Amino acid sequence: MPSASAPPPPSPSHILRSHTTSLSALAFSPDNERIYSGDASGLVIITSTRSLRAIASWKAHTEGVLGIEEWGNRVVTHGRDNKLHVWDRVSEPTASASIRAGGFATATASASALLNPTLFCSMDVNSLNYCRFSLLPTPMSSSKSNDALIALPNLIESSNADIWTLPSCQRVHAAIGKDRSLSIAEEILSSDGRGSAKTGLIMSMHLSCDSPIESQPSASNSSTQLKLLCAYESGAVTQWRFSSTTKVTSVEGIGWEATWTVKLHVETVMAMAVTRDNSLALTVSADHLVGRYDLINACKSDVGANKACVPHRTKHPGNACISIRADGKVCAIGGWDGKIRLYSTKTLKSLGTLAYHKEGCQAVAFACSLREAAAPVESEEDTDENDMGAVEKEVRSRWLVAGGKDSRVSIWEMISFRDDKG
């Protein structure tokens, strides 16, 4: 029996019931004004965090959504239908934020009032992996065109990766991770679209750069700094680095080298999250392990990946998704049992459990930090009277959202943990 003084278990602050099939992707806009949610049917819904009403709902894909991300004045969606779409960002009508009760709307928006984004461009991609894209935007200050690099599984071999440019949709690096030791005959005989038998499919990836990328890369800057972290079906994680000093593009994986590889999981990596400063990565799997990767020390010769990357054992096998809070101190892990478990990223010490979903939790996302949310995307409809106050912004920066097979999105208002500093 729990003691009489024990605090009651936490409950979600809000529940969104806009979807009718299982959730598969969640994301916040950089200004925390919107929650993006995608489900197994290909439906994407944009929900206002002010009114908690849907402001846009559309069938972005014919199959399940793998990933969503707001990118400047665009929104990128990635589906199981082997398509990646870039949409124009919709602007919320002023009236939708005017009816409030305690900061939230009391009315329900009709389906006819929902906005429909305009398709900007599309790419054919390989979605065999269930692996979502990784976007590396160009800083707004260095590019008026707001270009970006985007990493995706290779079009043919799912154990390799490609890097493309947006919005031009040009491939600049092909077949990263290709095993060039195989002869042509061996490659043909072993090729089934799944790629290397050693690693299996890429299950998650993260594209980063040692220094800010420029809109027009040259051999002396961004291209020599690119790094791609790949988590595989085998349970291994490898960091690839583009080492060429003379070229800005590559084919057949030439110019890319593996700086380190470790295998911490006994099962397939289901999800990976990386801190905003690219110093730490965490992975989860069907097993009871959480992989912790010190990305800075793993590359140092006096430390190495075997010491910098370690598994942490938990009592909870079967994990499907993971997200790291903006400050890098807390992570949330969604389990097959529907529960969301919180840990310190430094020690992997448990910080509590959130229980609402009765079936598997398949997507989790933390809100952006106050600093990131300080400069929202400007639009013609934005007015001073609609700006969120300091209190509202602070509250939303502490939100965590989760989605499960029950088709619901739970919103949790996080506290400052005493132990989140590790």
N, C-alpha and C positions, 0 to 999 in steps of 0.2 A: 504493500500500500504506500503511495507517495505521501510524504509528510504534508500536514495542513498548511505549512508555510511555503511549500514549493510553488513557484510561479506557474501560472497556466501556460500550456504550450502556445507558441506564437501562431497567429492566424494571418492569412493574406490581408493586405489592406484593401485590395479590390480583386474582382474576378471578371475577366473578359470572356464572353460567350459568343463571339462573332463567328467562330469556325464551327464546322460540323464534322470535320475529319481530324485525325491526329495531327498535332503540331510537329513541325520538322525544322523550323528556323525562326530565330528571334534576333532582333537588333534594335538599339536605340539610335536616333539621329544624333549627330554630334552636339546639338544644342539641347538635347533631352526633351524636345517638344513633341516627339513622335515615337511610337513603338511600331516597328515593322514586324509582322508575323506572317509566316508561310506554312502551308499544311501539305498533307500527302496528296491532295487532289490538284495541287498547282495553284491554289488560290493564295493571293497576297492581300493583306489588309493593313492599312495605315491607321493607327489610332492616335488621336490627340491626347497627350498627357494632361492637358488642362481640363478638357471636358469628358475624357474617357469614352468618347464616341468615335466610331469609325468615320474617317473623312475620305477614304478611298478604299475600294475593294474591286479587284479584278483578277481574272484568270490569267496569270502571268505565264503559266506553263501548262502543258497537257498532262504532265506527271508531277510527282512530288517536288517540292522546293528544297534545294540543298543549302542555299545561302542567300542572304539579302544584306546589302550595305548601301547607305547613303553616301554619295560621292559628289561633293560640291552641289551643283544644281541638277544632279542626276541621281538615279537609284539603280543599282546593279542587282539583278536577280539571276540565279543559277538553278537549273532544274534537272530532274532525272530524264527529261525528254531530249537530252543532248543539245541543249540550247543555253546560251548566256545572253541575256537581254540587258540593254541599258535604256532606262526610261527617263523622260523629263520629270523633274520633281514637281509635284503638284503644290499649289498654294492653298492653304486653308482659308475658306471664306471668313470674313470678319465676324459675321453673325453667329457662327458656330461656337465661338468662344464667349459670347455675350451673356448667355443664360447660365448662371452659376448658383450653386448652393454650397457654401464652404469651399469654393474654388473649383467645383466640378459641376457639369451640366446636369440638369434634372430631366431633360427631354431626351428622347431617342431619335436619332436621325433616321429618316426614311431611306429605303434603298435607292429611290430615284434621286435623292440629294447627294449621293456619294459620287466622288470625282473619279475620273478615269484617266490615268497617266497616258501620255503620248509616247509611243515607241521611238527611241532615238536611233539605236543601231542594234544589231544582233550578230552573234558568232555561233558557228557549229562547234561543239565541244564533245569530249568523251566523258560520259557520266557513269561508266561501268563501276567506278570506284566508290560511289557515294561520297566522294571527296569534294568539298566546296572550294571555290576559288580563294586566292589570297591577293588582296589589292594593295599596291604601294603607290599612293598618290604623289604627284609632284606638288611641292609646297606652293600655295597660291601666290606667294610673293615672287616666285621665280618663273611663273608660267601663267600668262593671261588665258591661254587655251585650256588650262586645267587638265593636262595630260596625266596619264597614270600607266604603271606597269601592272600586269595581272598574271599570276601564275596559275596554271591549270594542268591536270594530267595530260600527258601526250596523247595526240589524236589516235595513235595506233597501239602503242605499248603502255599499258596502265601502270607499269612500275617506273616509268620515266615521266619527266615534267617538261612543259613548255612555258615560255614567258612571252606575252604579247603586249602590245601597246594599245591603249585606249585614248581617244575614240577611233583611231585609225584602223584598229583590228589587224595590225601587222605583227607577224611572229618574228621576234628578234633572237630568241634562243630556243633551240629544238632538242628534244631527247636528252635532257639533263639526267644523268645517272645511267646512261646507256652502258652496257657491258661490252666494251670494244674488244675484249679478248676472244669473243665468239667469232667463228668463221661465218661466212654468208650462209653456208649449208646448215650449220648448227643453229643459226638464228632463225632460218625458215622453219626447220623442224621443231624448234622449241616455242615458236611464236603461236600463241592462242589468244592474244590480246591482253593477257594477264601479266605478261612481262617476265622478269627474272624470277626463277624458282627460289632463289635465295631470299629475296625480300617480299615477293608477292606485290599486290597492288599498293599504290600510295593511298593512304587513308586520310591523311591530313597534311597540310603544308602551310608554311609561313615564309613569305618573301620579305626581306629586309635589306638595308643598305647601311654601310658604315658612316656615310655622309649623305646629306640631302641630295636627291637626284635632281638633275636639271631637265628642262623640257627638251633640250637638244643634247643628248649625251655624247661625249667624245671619249677617245681611248684613254685620256688622262684623268677622267673623273669617275662618274657614277658606275660605268660598266665594270670597272675593275673592283668595285666595292660590293657588288651584289652578292647576297647570300640567300640560300634557300634551305630551310629546315623541313625535312620530310619524315613523316611517321608512316610505318609500313604494316602490311598485313602480317608479317612475320613477328611483329612486336618490337622491331628495331627502329631506331631513330638515327638519321644521318644528316649532318650539315654539309651542304655543298657550297663551294665558293668559286666565283668566276675569276680566274687568275690571269687571264690574258691582259697584256699591256699594250697590245697592238690592234685589237679588234673590238668592236662594240656589239657584234652579233656572233652567233655560233650555230653550228649544225652538228648532229650526231653526238652531242655532249662534249665536243672538243672545246677545251679551254676551261671546263669545269672540273674541279677536283674535290674529293671527299676529305674534309679536314678532320672529321672524326665520325665514328659509328659506335653506338652502344645498343645492347638489347636488354632492356629491363623487364619486359613483359613476357609472360609465357603464352599469352593469347594475343589476338589482333588488337592493335591500337584503335580504339573507337573514336577518340577525340583528342585534340591537343590545343592548348592555349598558351600564349606568349605575352609577357608583360609589355607595356607600352614602350619601355626603354630598351627592349630586346635583350634584357639581361638574364631572364629566367623563362623556362618553358616547363609545362606540366602535361603529362599524358595520363589517360585512363583507358581501361580495357574491360573485357569480360572477367578478368581475374580480380583479385582483391588488392592489387598494387596501384600506387600512384607514382609515376615516374617523375623525378625532379631533375632538371637539367640546368646547371649553372653555365650559361652560354658564354660567359666571359672567361672563366677559368678553364673551361673545357678545351679552349684553343691554346692555352699556355703550356709550353713544353715541360715546365717544372711541376705542373699539376696533372693535366691530361683529363680526357673524358672519363676514364674508368674511376677516377676519384671525384670528379666534379659532377658526375651524373649518377644518382643513386635511387634505388626503389624504396618506397615507404609502404609498409604493410598496414592494411586496415582490416576491419572485421566485416567489410561489406563488398562482396564480389558483385559483378554485374553493373558496370557504369557506362552510361551512354554519351554524356556531354559534360563540358567543363567551361567555366568562365573565370577570369581573374579580374578583381576589382581594379579600378583605374589607378589607384595608388600602388598596386602590386603586392599588397599585404595579405589579402584574403582571397580565397577561391571558393567557388560553389561547384559542387559535383552532383549531377543528376543521375539517379540510379534507376535500374529496371524495376525496382519496387515502388517507384513514384516519389521517393523522398529526395530532398535536396540537402546535402551535407556540406557544412562550411568548415574550412580548415585555414590555419595560418600557412601562408606559402613558404615561410622561412623554416618552420619546424614540422609542418604537416600535423600539428596538434589540432584536435577537434575543437571547433568553436560552437557547435550546436547543430541541430537538425530541424529542417522545415518540412512539415508533413501536411499535404493537402491532396495531391493527386493520388488517385486510387490505382492508377496504372502507370506504366513506365514514363519517366520524365525524359524527354528527348531533346530539349533545348533549354539553355539558360543564358542570360545576358545581364551584366551589370550596366547601370547607367554610366554616362561619361562624367568626368570630374568637373567641378565648377569652372576651372580654368579652360577646359575644352569647350564648355558650354557658353563661354563668355562672348563668343562671336558667332551668332547664328547666321545662317544663309539669308541674304537679303532678297526680298521679293517686292513687287509693286504693291501687293496687298498688305504687307507688314506696316503697321503704324505704331506710334509710341504708346497708344492706349492699350495695345495688346501685349506689350512687353511684360514678361513675368517679373514679379518683385524678387528681392533678394531672398526672402524666406521661401517662396515657392521654388526658386532655383536650387536652394540648398536642400530642400526636401527631396526634390526629384533626383538630385545627384546621389542620393542614398538608396535609390530604388534597385531592386533585383526582379527580373521577370523570369518566369519558367513556363514551359508548355509541355504537355504530355499527350498520351494516347487518348485521354478523355476529351480531347478537342478544346480544352480550356486553357486560358493564360492566367496564371496567378501573378499578382503584383505584391511584392514584399517591401516594406520600408525598413532598411537595415539600420542598426545602431552602431555606435563606435565600440568595438570589442575591447575589453581590457587587455586581451592577449594578442591582438592582431599585429603587434609589433614583433611577435615571435619570442 
